[in-house]
Amino acid sequence: MENVRVPLDHRIGEAGAGFTLMLQTLATFRVSVAGASVGLAEAALREALGHATERELFGKPLARLGGVPASLATCWMEIEMARAMTYRAAAAAARDPLAGMHLSSIAKVGATEACGRVVDRAVQVMGRFGLVRGSNIERFYREARPMRIYEGSTEVILDSLAKKLVKDHGAEAPR
Ligand SMILES: Cc1cc2nc3c(=O)[nH]c(=O)nc-3n(C[C@H](O)[C@H](O)[C@H](O)COP(=O)(O)OP(=O)(O)OC[C@H]3O[C@@H](n4cnc5c(N)ncnc54)[C@H](O)[C@@H]3O)c2cc1C
C-alpha cells in the first residue's frame, strides 16, 4: 500500500511498531490453527474408527485386519503428540507471544502436517466410503489441506525456524 492516510484514532498501535504487533498476532493465530488441526484430526479418526469397527471382512472387523490397527494407532499417537505441543505453545503464547513464537510455529507445522497424515489415513481406512462427496470424511480431507498453507506455509515456517536454530547455535539450547 502506498500513500495510505490513517486517522490517528484509527491506529491500533504505536507508529513504527506494526511489525511487532503483526508477529504477536501471528504467534497467537498459529496456535489456534494447531488447535483446529488437532480437533479436525480427532474427528477424522473418530469417523475411521466408527467405520473400521462396524465393517466386517473375512469374519473380522476391519479394525483388526492387516495394517489397519497400526494405521489407527499411529493416528492416535500423532494426535496426542500434536495436542501436547499445542498446549505448550498456547501457554507460552499466553505468557509472551513474541518469546514463544518458535513454539507457536513448531506447533502449527507439527499439528497441521500430522492432521494431513491422519485425515489421509482415515480416508484410506474407509476405502470407497472415504470418497463419498458430502460425507464428513470427504469434508475433513478438504478442510485439512489449506491449514498447511495459511498462517505461514510449512516450508516458509521451517525456513524461519532453521534460521533461528542456526542463529541460536552455541547459545543456550533452544527450547
Ligand atoms: C483458506 C485461506 C485463508 C487465508 N486467509 C488469509 C488471511 O486471512 N489473511 C492473509 O493475509 N492471508 C490469508 N491467506 C493467504 C495465505 O497466507 C497464503 O496463501 C500463504 O501465505 C501462501 O502464500 P501464497 O498462496 O502466495 O503462495 P506462495 O508464497 O506463492 O507459495 C507457494 C509455495 O511455495 C512455497 N514457498 C514460498 N516461499 C518459499 C520459500 N522462501 N522457501 C521455500 N518455499 C517457499 C510455499 O510454501 C508454497 O508451498 C489465506 C489462504 C487460504 C488458502
The ligand as an SDF file (V2000), in Angstrom:
LIG
                    3D

 53 58  0  0  0  0  0  0  0  0999 V2000
   -8.2120  -20.5480    3.1670 C   0  0  0  0  0  0  0  0  0  0  0  0
   -7.1780  -19.4680    3.1840 C   0  0  0  0  0  0  0  0  0  0  0  0
   -7.3300  -18.3900    4.0400 C   0  0  0  0  0  0  0  0  0  0  0  0
   -6.3850  -17.3720    4.0600 C   0  0  0  0  0  0  0  0  0  0  0  0
   -6.5710  -16.3020    4.8990 N   0  0  0  0  0  0  0  0  0  0  0  0
   -5.7160  -15.2760    4.8850 C   0  0  0  0  0  0  0  0  0  0  0  0
   -5.9180  -14.1270    5.7120 C   0  0  0  0  0  0  0  0  0  0  0  0
   -6.8830  -14.0460    6.4650 O   0  0  0  0  0  0  0  0  0  0  0  0
   -5.0200  -13.1040    5.6560 N   0  0  0  0  0  0  0  0  0  0  0  0
   -3.9330  -13.1550    4.8340 C   0  0  0  0  0  0  0  0  0  0  0  0
   -3.1530  -12.2250    4.8100 O   0  0  0  0  0  0  0  0  0  0  0  0
   -3.7100  -14.2440    4.0350 N   0  0  0  0  0  0  0  0  0  0  0  0
   -4.5590  -15.2800    4.0390 C   0  0  0  0  0  0  0  0  0  0  0  0
   -4.3310  -16.3860    3.2330 N   0  0  0  0  0  0  0  0  0  0  0  0
   -3.1560  -16.3640    2.3590 C   0  0  0  0  0  0  0  0  0  0  0  0
   -2.0700  -17.2830    2.8750 C   0  0  0  0  0  0  0  0  0  0  0  0
   -1.3950  -16.7120    3.9650 O   0  0  0  0  0  0  0  0  0  0  0  0
   -1.1280  -17.5430    1.6880 C   0  0  0  0  0  0  0  0  0  0  0  0
   -1.8410  -18.3390    0.7480 O   0  0  0  0  0  0  0  0  0  0  0  0
    0.1390  -18.2520    2.1480 C   0  0  0  0  0  0  0  0  0  0  0  0
    0.9500  -17.3990    2.9070 O   0  0  0  0  0  0  0  0  0  0  0  0
    0.9490  -18.7760    0.9630 C   0  0  0  0  0  0  0  0  0  0  0  0
    1.1660  -17.7170    0.0800 O   0  0  0  0  0  0  0  0  0  0  0  0
    0.8010  -17.8850   -1.4610 P   0  0  0  0  0  0  0  0  0  0  0  0
   -0.5410  -18.5390   -1.5850 O   0  0  0  0  0  0  0  0  0  0  0  0
    1.0060  -16.5630   -2.0980 O   0  0  0  0  0  0  0  0  0  0  0  0
    1.8470  -18.9230   -2.0090 O   0  0  0  0  0  0  0  0  0  0  0  0
    3.3880  -18.6310   -2.3860 P   0  0  0  0  0  0  0  0  0  0  0  0
    4.0090  -17.6560   -1.4210 O   0  0  0  0  0  0  0  0  0  0  0  0
    3.4160  -18.3290   -3.8550 O   0  0  0  0  0  0  0  0  0  0  0  0
    3.9800  -20.0580   -2.1170 O   0  0  0  0  0  0  0  0  0  0  0  0
    3.7370  -21.1770   -2.9730 C   0  0  0  0  0  0  0  0  0  0  0  0
    4.5310  -22.3580   -2.4840 C   0  0  0  0  0  0  0  0  0  0  0  0
    5.9080  -22.0480   -2.4520 O   0  0  0  0  0  0  0  0  0  0  0  0
    6.4330  -22.2280   -1.1360 C   0  0  0  0  0  0  0  0  0  0  0  0
    7.3700  -21.1630   -0.8010 N   0  0  0  0  0  0  0  0  0  0  0  0
    7.1430  -19.8290   -0.8530 C   0  0  0  0  0  0  0  0  0  0  0  0
    8.2350  -19.1510   -0.4300 N   0  0  0  0  0  0  0  0  0  0  0  0
    9.1460  -20.0960   -0.1030 C   0  0  0  0  0  0  0  0  0  0  0  0
   10.4650  -20.0260    0.4280 C   0  0  0  0  0  0  0  0  0  0  0  0
   11.0410  -18.8760    0.7110 N   0  0  0  0  0  0  0  0  0  0  0  0
   11.1150  -21.1860    0.6610 N   0  0  0  0  0  0  0  0  0  0  0  0
   10.5090  -22.3730    0.3950 C   0  0  0  0  0  0  0  0  0  0  0  0
    9.2720  -22.4930   -0.1190 N   0  0  0  0  0  0  0  0  0  0  0  0
    8.5930  -21.3760   -0.3260 C   0  0  0  0  0  0  0  0  0  0  0  0
    5.2380  -22.1580   -0.2070 C   0  0  0  0  0  0  0  0  0  0  0  0
    5.4640  -22.8950    0.9690 O   0  0  0  0  0  0  0  0  0  0  0  0
    4.1540  -22.7890   -1.0530 C   0  0  0  0  0  0  0  0  0  0  0  0
    4.2180  -24.1950   -0.9510 O   0  0  0  0  0  0  0  0  0  0  0  0
   -5.2450  -17.4250    3.2080 C   0  0  0  0  0  0  0  0  0  0  0  0
   -5.0850  -18.5450    2.3680 C   0  0  0  0  0  0  0  0  0  0  0  0
   -6.0300  -19.5510    2.3490 C   0  0  0  0  0  0  0  0  0  0  0  0
   -5.8080  -20.7320    1.4320 C   0  0  0  0  0  0  0  0  0  0  0  0
  1  2  1  0
  2  3  1  0
  2 52  2  0
  3  4  2  0
  4  5  1  0
  4 50  1  0
  5  6  2  0
  6  7  1  0
  6 13  1  0
  7  8  2  0
  7  9  1  0
  9 10  1  0
 10 11  2  0
 10 12  1  0
 12 13  2  0
 13 14  1  0
 14 15  1  0
 14 50  1  0
 15 16  1  0
 16 17  1  0
 16 18  1  0
 18 19  1  0
 18 20  1  0
 20 21  1  0
 20 22  1  0
 22 23  1  0
 23 24  1  0
 24 25  2  0
 24 26  1  0
 24 27  1  0
 27 28  1  0
 28 29  2  0
 28 30  1  0
 28 31  1  0
 31 32  1  0
 32 33  1  0
 33 34  1  0
 33 48  1  0
 34 35  1  0
 35 36  1  0
 35 46  1  0
 36 37  1  0
 36 45  1  0
 37 38  2  0
 38 39  1  0
 39 40  1  0
 39 45  2  0
 40 41  1  0
 40 42  2  0
 42 43  1  0
 43 44  2  0
 44 45  1  0
 46 47  1  0
 46 48  1  0
 48 49  1  0
 50 51  2  0
 51 52  1  0
 52 53  1  0
M  END
$$$$
